[in-house]
């Protein structure tokens, strides 16, 4: 009996060791083909062993692999493993679901949205139904606007419909509330030959899992004729089969009631009512305005009312000029004078005049036509940046309006640096409070990092420099920005100066952000860049500094990447005392706890 138990124990230990080494290959092998092939060999027989905490920790790292195919397989595997170890895996899957929805919402790159929708489909298909049901409404709230958006590509359209089909399979009862919105849209889409196939399949899934039969013929009278027309005219056998299947699932319509079905069409359409706007008028007499402003700004300790009176006269006169469209040639000079007055008064003294100046100034910026004269918008933005610098934190009440203007005019100004200059001044003025506005700028930043192909990459260079100023506010958006920054580092066409700037940005952000979840993505990219013959010694030092920051956040999980990193360090004969110190600590103990930046610790208590 003892021999049998010993044999069972040794077999169990051997399997654990083999799986551990295979998982190391999955996350650290430099060839994506090997990582992908190894992952696909994990059959259900290994699920109980893979669901152990030490193995799951390694799979968590592989979720952010540079290869998207690897990410898909890992996410599907974790979804299946959630049945074996739900307490450990479900919180991570919830976080991944949040990241995927962020990608759909805030990524300004169409390809990234397509990949995110594909990952969402895999997560819905493989995860436990309880998790999917819990977040079905937020997921649908994110998918529906993208489905009918102008930037919805054919691939994104297919992937979103596949997600909706999977949601119907998981919870058909809840999906019934979305049928009145989905069916009219899908009926229009099946009339388009390019979008007919995915639309028909989605309708089949919705009807099958929600039991929505016969009634669609009555609510949407043109549906039956449209489907019959497809059956008679469609040349593609697969599409005809889907159409016939949908007809069978929808059921038979009572012929005696068919003639009266048009009476049941929806006759009530939402009416949009104009939002009442306040009539802002400045036609009151100058004397009454002066009395009001002076009364608000009067200092009990200051007996000299002239200190309040003369700036007030000047500001009101200048604002009147700004409001006069016939005097546009003087507007630039007027804003410069206002800035001079504000500098003289100081940020505190200028606060009382902001409600008078800012609405008119921002209205003038909105009134500019960048197509006619983009340099005029540049001029206004330069003046706005100077104004923000003068008043500081007191610009906060107008920050939302400024961000809205930046979004509207992004990419339409003559110089891309002008827009980022305004953002930089806002960051300096608002400090940590700027994080509430980052989500609005992330799609624009992503688009610049992806689309900028100018010889000097001036816009990319400026944005990379500004990202370091965002600090801990970037932590919630690292899953969006890091892949794009990694693409800049690994892209052969990127100038060496831009690559170095991207690595420097990663190093600067490492002190206030959590890189551990993105270790695979970053380490593979950084090692790839170190292996490049064009990488200089300064860039190697920056890369090693970033790798050390990642290693400290990983703790003993860095064992998996040790060989990958040390191979290039040894080959290039690089010296890093920080890396050597950490490796000494790693070799001297089986358990090395992760060390996170102080600002990140409170967000990771559930993981540590």
C-alpha positions as CSV (number, residue, x, y, z in Angstrom):
1,X,0.0,0.0,0.0
2,X,2.9,2.3,0.9
3,X,4.6,1.6,-2.4
4,X,1.4,2.4,-4.3
5,X,1.0,5.8,-2.5
6,X,4.6,6.6,-3.1
7,X,4.2,5.8,-6.8
8,X,1.1,8.0,-6.9
9,X,2.9,10.8,-5.2
10,X,5.9,10.7,-7.5
11,X,3.6,10.7,-10.6
12,X,1.8,13.7,-9.2
13,X,5.0,15.5,-8.5
14,X,6.4,14.7,-11.9
15,X,3.3,16.0,-13.7
16,X,3.5,19.2,-11.7
17,X,7.1,19.7,-12.6
18,X,6.4,19.1,-16.3
19,X,3.4,21.4,-16.4
20,X,5.5,24.1,-14.6
21,X,8.2,23.9,-17.3
22,X,5.6,23.9,-20.1
23,X,4.0,27.0,-18.7
24,X,7.4,28.6,-18.5
25,X,7.7,27.9,-22.2
26,X,4.2,29.3,-22.8
27,X,5.1,32.7,-21.3
28,X,8.9,33.0,-22.0
29,X,9.8,31.3,-25.2
30,X,10.9,34.0,-27.7
31,X,9.0,32.3,-30.6
32,X,5.2,32.9,-30.6
33,X,4.6,29.7,-32.6
34,X,6.1,27.6,-29.9
35,X,4.1,29.4,-27.2
36,X,0.9,28.9,-29.2
37,X,1.5,25.2,-30.0
38,X,2.3,24.4,-26.4
39,X,-0.9,26.1,-25.1
40,X,-3.1,24.2,-27.6
41,X,-1.8,20.9,-26.2
42,X,-3.4,21.5,-22.8
43,X,-6.4,19.2,-22.9
44,X,-9.1,18.9,-20.2
45,X,-7.2,16.0,-18.6
46,X,-4.7,18.6,-17.3
47,X,-7.3,21.1,-16.0
48,X,-7.2,20.0,-12.4
49,X,-3.4,20.4,-12.3
50,X,-3.5,23.7,-14.3
51,X,-6.0,25.1,-11.8
52,X,-3.5,25.2,-9.0
53,X,-2.6,28.7,-7.9
54,X,1.0,28.6,-8.9
55,X,0.1,27.5,-12.4
56,X,-2.7,30.0,-12.7
57,X,-0.3,32.8,-11.8
58,X,1.8,32.0,-14.8
59,X,-1.3,31.8,-17.1
60,X,-2.3,35.3,-15.8
61,X,1.0,36.6,-17.3
62,X,0.3,35.0,-20.6
63,X,-3.0,36.8,-21.0
64,X,-1.1,39.9,-22.2
65,X,1.2,38.1,-24.6
66,X,2.4,40.1,-27.6
67,X,0.8,37.5,-29.9
68,X,-2.9,38.0,-30.1
69,X,-3.5,34.3,-31.0
70,X,-1.8,33.3,-27.7
71,X,-4.0,35.7,-25.8
72,X,-7.1,34.2,-27.3
73,X,-6.1,30.6,-26.3
74,X,-5.1,31.6,-22.8
75,X,-8.3,33.5,-22.2
76,X,-10.3,30.5,-23.4
77,X,-8.3,28.2,-21.2
78,X,-8.8,30.4,-18.1
79,X,-12.5,30.5,-18.8
80,X,-12.6,26.7,-18.7
81,X,-10.4,26.5,-15.6
82,X,-12.8,28.9,-13.8
83,X,-15.0,25.9,-13.1
84,X,-12.1,24.2,-11.3
85,X,-10.9,27.1,-9.3
86,X,-13.6,29.9,-9.4
87,X,-12.4,31.8,-6.3
88,X,-9.0,32.4,-7.8
89,X,-9.8,32.9,-11.5
90,X,-13.2,34.8,-11.5
91,X,-11.8,38.0,-10.0
92,X,-9.2,38.1,-12.7
93,X,-11.7,37.4,-15.5
94,X,-13.8,40.3,-14.2
95,X,-10.8,42.5,-14.5
96,X,-10.1,41.3,-18.0
97,X,-13.7,41.9,-18.9
98,X,-13.4,45.5,-17.7
99,X,-10.2,45.9,-19.8
100,X,-11.9,44.5,-22.9
101,X,-14.8,46.9,-22.5
102,X,-12.4,49.8,-22.0
103,X,-10.6,48.7,-25.2
104,X,-13.9,48.9,-27.1
105,X,-14.9,52.2,-25.6
106,X,-11.6,54.2,-25.5
107,X,-9.4,52.7,-28.2
108,X,-9.2,55.0,-31.2
109,X,-7.8,52.3,-33.4
110,X,-10.2,50.1,-35.4
111,X,-8.0,47.0,-35.4
112,X,-7.7,47.1,-31.6
113,X,-11.5,47.2,-31.3
114,X,-11.8,44.2,-33.6
115,X,-9.4,42.2,-31.4
116,X,-11.2,43.3,-28.2
117,X,-14.6,42.1,-29.6
118,X,-13.0,38.8,-30.5
119,X,-11.6,38.4,-27.0
120,X,-15.0,39.3,-25.5
121,X,-16.7,36.6,-27.6
122,X,-14.2,34.0,-26.3
123,X,-14.6,35.1,-22.7
124,X,-18.4,34.9,-23.0
125,X,-18.2,31.5,-24.6
126,X,-15.7,29.9,-22.2
127,X,-16.4,31.6,-18.8
128,X,-18.9,30.5,-16.2
129,X,-22.5,31.6,-17.1
130,X,-22.9,33.2,-13.7
131,X,-20.1,35.7,-14.5
132,X,-21.6,36.5,-17.9
133,X,-25.1,37.0,-16.5
134,X,-23.8,39.3,-13.9
135,X,-22.3,41.7,-16.5
136,X,-24.6,41.2,-19.4
137,X,-26.2,44.6,-19.2
138,X,-22.9,46.6,-19.1
139,X,-21.6,44.5,-22.0
140,X,-24.7,45.2,-24.1
141,X,-24.5,48.9,-23.2
142,X,-21.0,48.9,-24.6
143,X,-21.7,46.8,-27.7
144,X,-24.9,48.4,-29.0
145,X,-23.5,51.9,-29.7
146,X,-20.4,50.3,-31.5
147,X,-22.7,48.1,-33.6
148,X,-24.4,51.1,-35.2
149,X,-21.4,53.4,-35.1
150,X,-19.9,55.0,-38.2
151,X,-16.5,53.5,-37.5
152,X,-17.8,49.9,-37.3
153,X,-15.8,47.8,-39.8
154,X,-17.1,44.6,-41.3
155,X,-14.8,42.5,-38.9
156,X,-15.9,44.5,-35.9
157,X,-19.5,44.1,-37.0
158,X,-19.2,40.3,-37.2
159,X,-17.4,40.0,-33.9
160,X,-20.0,42.1,-32.1
161,X,-22.9,40.1,-33.5
162,X,-21.0,36.9,-32.5
163,X,-20.8,38.3,-28.9
164,X,-24.5,39.1,-28.9
165,X,-25.3,35.6,-30.1
166,X,-23.2,34.1,-27.3
167,X,-25.0,36.3,-24.8
168,X,-28.3,35.1,-26.0
169,X,-27.1,31.5,-25.5
170,X,-26.0,32.3,-22.0
171,X,-29.1,34.3,-20.8
172,X,-31.9,34.4,-23.4
173,X,-34.4,35.6,-20.9
174,X,-32.5,38.9,-20.2
175,X,-31.8,39.3,-23.9
176,X,-35.5,39.6,-24.7
177,X,-35.4,43.2,-23.5
178,X,-33.0,44.1,-26.3
179,X,-35.0,42.4,-29.2
180,X,-37.1,45.5,-30.0
181,X,-33.8,47.4,-30.6
182,X,-31.9,44.6,-32.3
183,X,-34.5,43.3,-34.8
184,X,-35.2,46.5,-36.7
185,X,-31.4,47.0,-37.1
186,X,-30.8,43.4,-38.2
187,X,-33.7,43.5,-40.7
188,X,-32.1,46.5,-42.3
189,X,-28.7,44.7,-42.4
190,X,-29.9,41.5,-44.0
191,X,-30.9,43.7,-47.0
192,X,-27.2,44.4,-47.5
193,X,-25.5,41.4,-49.2
194,X,-22.2,42.3,-47.5
195,X,-23.6,42.1,-44.0
196,X,-26.4,39.5,-44.6
197,X,-24.6,36.4,-43.4
198,X,-23.6,37.5,-39.9
199,X,-27.0,39.3,-39.5
200,X,-28.9,36.2,-40.4
201,X,-26.9,34.0,-38.0
202,X,-27.3,36.5,-35.2
203,X,-31.1,36.5,-35.8
204,X,-31.2,32.7,-35.7
205,X,-29.4,32.7,-32.4
206,X,-31.6,35.3,-30.9
207,X,-34.8,33.6,-32.0
208,X,-33.6,30.2,-30.9
209,X,-32.5,31.2,-27.4
210,X,-35.2,33.8,-26.6
211,X,-38.2,32.0,-28.1
212,X,-39.1,35.1,-30.1
213,X,-41.3,33.5,-32.7
214,X,-44.2,34.6,-34.9
215,X,-44.4,38.0,-33.2
216,X,-41.6,39.5,-35.3
217,X,-43.7,39.0,-38.5
218,X,-46.4,41.2,-36.9
219,X,-44.2,43.8,-35.4
220,X,-42.0,44.1,-38.5
221,X,-44.2,43.5,-41.6
222,X,-41.4,43.7,-44.1
223,X,-39.5,40.9,-42.4
224,X,-41.3,38.0,-44.2
225,X,-41.1,39.5,-47.6
226,X,-37.4,40.3,-47.1
227,X,-36.6,36.7,-46.0
228,X,-38.6,35.2,-48.9
229,X,-36.8,37.5,-51.3
230,X,-33.4,36.3,-50.0
231,X,-34.4,32.6,-50.4
232,X,-35.4,33.2,-54.0
233,X,-32.5,35.4,-55.1
234,X,-29.5,34.5,-52.9
235,X,-26.8,32.6,-54.7
236,X,-24.6,31.6,-51.7
237,X,-25.8,28.2,-50.4
238,X,-24.7,28.9,-46.8
239,X,-26.7,32.2,-46.6
240,X,-29.8,30.5,-48.1
241,X,-29.5,27.7,-45.5
242,X,-29.3,30.3,-42.7
243,X,-32.3,32.1,-44.1
244,X,-34.3,28.9,-44.4
245,X,-33.3,28.0,-40.8
246,X,-34.5,31.4,-39.6
247,X,-37.8,31.0,-41.4
248,X,-38.3,27.6,-39.7
249,X,-37.4,29.0,-36.3
250,X,-39.7,32.0,-36.6
251,X,-42.7,29.7,-37.2
252,X,-45.8,30.1,-39.4
253,X,-47.9,33.2,-39.5
254,X,-51.7,32.9,-39.5
255,X,-52.7,33.8,-43.1
256,X,-56.0,35.3,-41.9
257,X,-54.2,37.8,-39.6
258,X,-51.4,38.6,-42.1
259,X,-53.5,41.3,-43.9
260,X,-54.0,43.2,-40.6
261,X,-50.4,43.0,-39.4
262,X,-49.6,46.4,-40.7
263,X,-52.0,47.9,-38.2
264,X,-49.7,46.7,-35.4
265,X,-46.6,48.7,-36.6
266,X,-45.0,50.9,-34.1
267,X,-46.4,54.4,-34.5
268,X,-44.7,56.1,-31.6
269,X,-41.3,57.4,-32.3
270,X,-39.1,59.1,-29.7
271,X,-39.3,62.8,-30.1
272,X,-36.2,64.8,-29.3
273,X,-37.0,68.1,-27.6
274,X,-34.6,71.0,-27.8
275,X,-32.7,71.6,-24.6
276,X,-33.5,75.1,-23.4
277,X,-30.3,77.2,-23.3
278,X,-29.8,80.2,-21.1
279,X,-29.5,83.5,-23.0
280,X,-26.2,84.8,-22.0
281,X,-26.3,88.6,-22.4
282,X,-23.8,91.2,-21.5
283,X,-26.0,94.2,-22.5
284,X,-26.3,95.5,-19.0
285,X,-24.7,98.9,-18.3
286,X,-21.0,99.0,-17.5
287,X,-21.7,100.9,-14.3
288,X,-23.9,98.2,-12.8
289,X,-21.5,95.4,-13.8
290,X,-18.6,97.3,-12.1
291,X,-20.6,97.7,-8.9
292,X,-21.4,94.0,-8.8
293,X,-17.9,92.8,-9.6
294,X,-16.3,95.3,-7.1
295,X,-18.8,94.2,-4.4
296,X,-17.8,90.5,-5.0
297,X,-14.1,91.2,-5.1
298,X,-13.7,93.8,-2.4
299,X,-11.2,93.0,0.3
300,X,-12.1,94.3,3.8
301,X,-8.4,94.8,4.5
302,X,-7.9,96.9,1.4
303,X,-9.3,100.4,1.5
304,X,-8.1,101.4,-1.9
305,X,-11.0,100.5,-4.3
306,X,-9.0,101.8,-7.3
307,X,-7.1,98.5,-7.2
308,X,-10.4,96.8,-8.0
309,X,-11.8,99.4,-10.2
310,X,-9.3,99.9,-13.0
311,X,-8.6,96.2,-13.9
312,X,-12.4,95.8,-13.9
313,X,-12.8,98.6,-16.4
314,X,-10.1,97.2,-18.6
315,X,-11.3,93.6,-18.5
316,X,-14.9,94.5,-19.4
317,X,-13.8,96.7,-22.2
318,X,-11.6,94.0,-23.6
319,X,-14.3,91.4,-23.4
320,X,-16.6,93.7,-25.3
321,X,-14.0,93.8,-28.1
322,X,-13.8,89.9,-28.0
323,X,-17.5,89.7,-28.5
324,X,-17.5,92.0,-31.5
325,X,-17.1,90.0,-34.6
326,X,-16.2,93.1,-36.6
327,X,-13.0,93.5,-34.6
328,X,-11.6,90.0,-35.0
329,X,-8.2,91.4,-36.2
330,X,-7.7,92.8,-32.7
331,X,-8.7,89.6,-30.8
332,X,-5.2,88.2,-30.6
333,X,-3.9,91.5,-29.1
334,X,-6.9,91.6,-26.7
335,X,-6.1,88.2,-25.3
336,X,-2.5,89.1,-24.8
337,X,-3.5,92.2,-22.9
338,X,-5.9,90.1,-20.7
339,X,-3.0,87.8,-19.9
340,X,-0.9,90.7,-18.9
341,X,-3.6,92.0,-16.6
342,X,-4.0,88.5,-15.1
343,X,-0.3,88.2,-14.5
344,X,-0.3,91.5,-12.8
345,X,-3.2,90.5,-10.6
346,X,-1.9,87.0,-9.9
347,X,-3.8,83.8,-10.0
348,X,-5.9,84.7,-7.0
349,X,-6.7,88.2,-8.1
350,X,-7.7,87.0,-11.6
351,X,-10.2,84.4,-10.4
352,X,-13.2,86.9,-10.2
353,X,-12.8,87.8,-13.9
354,X,-12.7,84.3,-15.3
355,X,-16.5,83.9,-15.5
356,X,-16.5,87.0,-17.7
357,X,-13.5,86.1,-19.9
358,X,-13.5,82.4,-20.3
359,X,-17.0,81.8,-21.9
360,X,-16.3,84.5,-24.5
361,X,-12.7,83.3,-25.2
362,X,-13.8,79.6,-25.5
363,X,-16.7,80.7,-27.8
364,X,-14.2,82.4,-30.1
365,X,-12.1,79.3,-30.3
366,X,-15.2,77.2,-31.2
367,X,-16.1,79.7,-33.9
368,X,-12.8,79.3,-35.7
369,X,-12.8,77.3,-38.9
370,X,-9.6,75.2,-38.9
371,X,-10.1,74.4,-42.6
372,X,-9.9,78.0,-43.5
373,X,-7.1,79.1,-41.2
374,X,-5.6,76.4,-39.0
375,X,-3.0,78.8,-37.8
376,X,-5.7,81.0,-36.2
377,X,-6.7,78.0,-34.0
378,X,-3.0,77.4,-33.2
379,X,-2.7,81.0,-32.0
380,X,-5.8,80.6,-29.8
381,X,-4.5,77.4,-28.3
382,X,-1.1,79.0,-27.5
383,X,-2.9,81.8,-25.8
384,X,-5.2,79.3,-23.9
385,X,-2.1,77.5,-22.7
386,X,-0.6,80.7,-21.4
387,X,-3.8,81.7,-19.7
388,X,-4.0,78.3,-18.0
389,X,-0.5,78.7,-16.8
390,X,-1.4,82.1,-15.3
391,X,-4.6,81.1,-13.4
392,X,-3.5,77.6,-12.4
393,X,-5.9,75.5,-10.5
394,X,-8.7,78.1,-10.9
395,X,-9.2,76.9,-14.5
396,X,-10.9,73.8,-13.1
397,X,-14.5,75.0,-13.7
398,X,-13.7,75.3,-17.4
399,X,-11.6,72.2,-17.8
400,X,-14.5,70.1,-19.2
401,X,-15.2,72.8,-21.9
402,X,-11.5,73.0,-22.7
403,X,-11.2,69.2,-23.1
404,X,-14.3,69.2,-25.3
405,X,-12.7,71.9,-27.6
406,X,-9.5,69.9,-27.7
407,X,-11.4,66.8,-28.8
408,X,-13.3,68.7,-31.5
409,X,-10.2,70.3,-32.9
410,X,-7.7,67.4,-32.4
411,X,-5.8,66.8,-35.6
412,X,-7.3,70.0,-37.3
413,X,-4.7,72.4,-36.0
414,X,-1.6,73.3,-38.0
415,X,0.9,72.0,-35.4
416,X,0.1,68.8,-33.3
417,X,2.3,70.2,-30.5
418,X,-0.1,73.0,-29.9
419,X,-2.9,70.7,-28.7
420,X,-0.6,68.8,-26.4
421,X,0.8,72.0,-25.0
422,X,-2.7,72.9,-23.7
423,X,-3.0,69.4,-22.2
424,X,0.4,69.8,-20.6
425,X,-0.7,73.1,-18.9
426,X,-3.9,71.5,-17.8
427,X,-2.0,68.6,-16.2
428,X,0.3,71.0,-14.4
429,X,-2.6,73.2,-13.2
430,X,-5.0,70.4,-12.1
431,X,-2.5,67.9,-10.8
432,X,-4.2,64.6,-9.6
433,X,-7.6,66.0,-10.5
434,X,-6.8,65.7,-14.2
435,X,-7.3,61.9,-14.1
436,X,-11.1,62.4,-14.5
437,X,-10.4,63.8,-18.0
438,X,-7.9,61.2,-19.2
439,X,-10.5,58.8,-20.5
440,X,-11.7,61.4,-23.0
441,X,-8.1,61.9,-24.4
442,X,-7.0,58.3,-24.5
443,X,-8.6,57.5,-27.9
444,X,-7.0,60.6,-29.4
445,X,-3.6,59.7,-27.9
446,X,-3.9,56.1,-29.2
447,X,-4.7,57.4,-32.7
448,X,-1.7,59.6,-32.8
449,X,0.7,56.9,-31.6
450,X,-0.7,54.5,-34.2
451,X,-1.1,56.8,-37.2
452,X,1.8,59.2,-36.9
453,X,4.2,58.4,-39.7
454,X,5.9,61.8,-40.1
455,X,9.7,61.7,-40.5
456,X,10.4,63.3,-37.2
457,X,7.4,61.9,-35.3
458,X,7.0,65.2,-33.6
459,X,3.5,64.5,-32.3
460,X,4.5,61.0,-31.0
461,X,7.6,62.5,-29.3
462,X,5.6,65.1,-27.5
463,X,2.9,62.7,-26.4
464,X,5.5,60.2,-25.1
465,X,7.0,63.0,-23.1
466,X,3.6,64.0,-21.7
467,X,2.6,60.5,-20.6
468,X,5.2,60.6,-17.9
469,X,3.5,63.6,-16.4
470,X,0.2,61.7,-16.1
471,X,1.7,59.6,-13.3
472,X,-0.5,57.2,-11.4
473,X,-3.6,58.4,-13.4
474,X,-2.4,56.1,-16.2
475,X,-2.7,52.9,-14.2
476,X,-6.3,52.3,-15.3
477,X,-5.3,52.7,-19.0
478,X,-2.1,50.8,-19.2
479,X,-3.8,47.9,-21.0
480,X,-4.6,50.4,-23.8
481,X,-1.4,52.4,-24.0
482,X,1.3,49.8,-23.4
483,X,0.6,47.7,-26.5
484,X,0.9,50.8,-28.6
485,X,4.1,51.9,-27.0
486,X,5.5,48.4,-27.4
487,X,4.6,48.5,-31.1
488,X,6.6,51.7,-31.4
489,X,9.6,50.0,-29.8
490,X,9.5,46.9,-31.9
491,X,8.5,48.5,-35.2
492,X,11.5,48.6,-37.6
493,X,10.5,51.9,-39.2
494,X,10.4,53.8,-35.9
495,X,13.3,56.2,-35.7
496,X,15.9,55.3,-33.0
497,X,15.2,58.5,-31.1
498,X,11.5,57.7,-30.9
499,X,12.3,54.1,-29.7
500,X,14.5,55.5,-27.0
501,X,11.9,58.0,-25.9
502,X,9.3,55.3,-25.7
503,X,11.6,53.2,-23.5
504,X,12.3,56.2,-21.3
505,X,8.6,56.8,-20.9
506,X,8.1,53.2,-19.8
507,X,10.9,53.7,-17.3
508,X,9.4,57.0,-15.9
509,X,6.0,55.5,-15.5
510,X,7.3,52.4,-13.8
511,X,7.6,54.3,-10.5
512,X,3.9,54.8,-10.2
513,X,2.2,52.1,-12.3
514,X,1.7,48.3,-12.1
515,X,3.5,46.6,-14.9
516,X,3.2,43.0,-13.5
517,X,0.1,42.1,-15.4
518,X,1.7,43.2,-18.7
519,X,5.1,41.5,-18.0
520,X,4.9,39.2,-21.0
521,X,4.1,41.9,-23.4
522,X,6.8,44.3,-22.2
523,X,9.7,41.8,-21.5
524,X,9.3,40.2,-25.0
525,X,9.3,43.6,-26.6
526,X,12.2,45.0,-24.6
527,X,14.4,41.8,-25.2
528,X,13.5,42.0,-28.9
529,X,14.8,45.6,-29.0
530,X,17.9,44.7,-27.0
531,X,18.7,42.1,-29.7
532,X,18.4,44.6,-32.4
533,X,21.8,45.7,-33.9
534,X,20.7,49.3,-34.0
535,X,20.1,49.6,-30.2
536,X,22.8,51.7,-28.5
537,X,24.2,51.3,-25.0
538,X,22.0,54.2,-23.5
539,X,18.9,52.4,-24.7
540,X,20.1,49.1,-23.3
541,X,20.6,50.8,-19.9
542,X,17.0,52.2,-20.0
543,X,15.6,48.8,-21.0
544,X,17.4,47.1,-18.1
545,X,16.1,49.7,-15.7
546,X,12.6,49.0,-16.9
547,X,13.1,45.2,-16.7
548,X,14.3,45.5,-13.1
549,X,11.2,47.5,-12.2
550,X,9.0,44.8,-13.8
551,X,11.0,42.0,-12.1
552,X,10.5,43.6,-8.6
553,X,6.8,43.7,-9.2
554,X,6.7,40.1,-10.4
555,X,8.7,38.8,-7.4
556,X,9.4,35.0,-7.7
557,X,7.3,34.9,-10.9
558,X,10.3,36.4,-12.7
559,X,11.8,32.9,-12.7
560,X,10.0,32.2,-15.9
561,X,11.7,35.2,-17.7
562,X,15.1,34.8,-16.1
563,X,16.7,32.7,-18.9
564,X,15.1,34.9,-21.6
565,X,16.5,38.1,-20.1
566,X,19.9,36.8,-19.1
567,X,20.6,35.3,-22.5
568,X,20.7,38.8,-24.1
569,X,22.4,40.4,-21.0
570,X,25.2,37.9,-21.2
571,X,25.6,38.1,-25.0
572,X,25.9,41.9,-24.9
573,X,28.0,41.8,-21.7
574,X,25.7,44.3,-20.0
575,X,26.2,45.2,-16.3
576,X,23.3,46.1,-14.1
577,X,23.9,46.1,-10.3
578,X,20.2,46.4,-9.6
579,X,19.4,43.3,-11.8
580,X,22.2,41.3,-10.2
581,X,21.0,42.2,-6.7
582,X,17.5,41.1,-7.5
583,X,18.7,37.8,-9.1
584,X,20.8,37.1,-6.1
585,X,17.7,37.5,-3.9
586,X,15.7,35.4,-6.3
587,X,18.3,32.5,-6.2
588,X,18.6,32.6,-2.4
589,X,14.9,32.2,-1.7
590,X,12.0,30.2,-3.1
591,X,9.5,32.9,-2.4
592,X,10.3,36.5,-3.3
593,X,7.3,38.8,-2.6
594,X,6.4,41.3,-5.3
595,X,7.3,45.0,-4.6
596,X,4.9,47.5,-6.1
597,X,5.1,51.3,-6.2
598,X,3.3,52.9,-3.1
599,X,0.5,54.3,-5.2
600,X,-0.4,50.9,-6.6
601,X,-0.3,48.9,-3.4
602,X,-3.8,49.8,-2.3
603,X,-5.3,48.7,-5.7
604,X,-3.7,45.2,-5.5
605,X,-4.6,44.1,-2.0
606,X,-7.0,41.5,-3.4
607,X,-4.3,40.1,-5.6
608,X,-1.5,39.9,-3.0
